[in-house]
Amino acid sequence: MCQHKPTCPSAEAADREAAVVVAAHPEQGWSRLCNGVLLFDTGEILPNGKIVAPHRLTSAAA
């Protein structure tokens, strides 16, 4: 799917959020990445339909 050089991380990669944003709608709380991931303020949906819960740093981890 990705046409960028270097190629963006796949939707299955741990660093999938580093892919290029191809559609951004911050006013609605979501973006679409070139690897097919839908990135929401409240988590992610992968191209295969898998839902990924948000992963934010807590004060204990900082």
Secondary structure, DSSP 8 states (H G I E B T S, - for coil): ----SS----TTSTTGGGS-EEEEETTTTEEEETTS-EEETTEEE-TTS-EE------TTT-
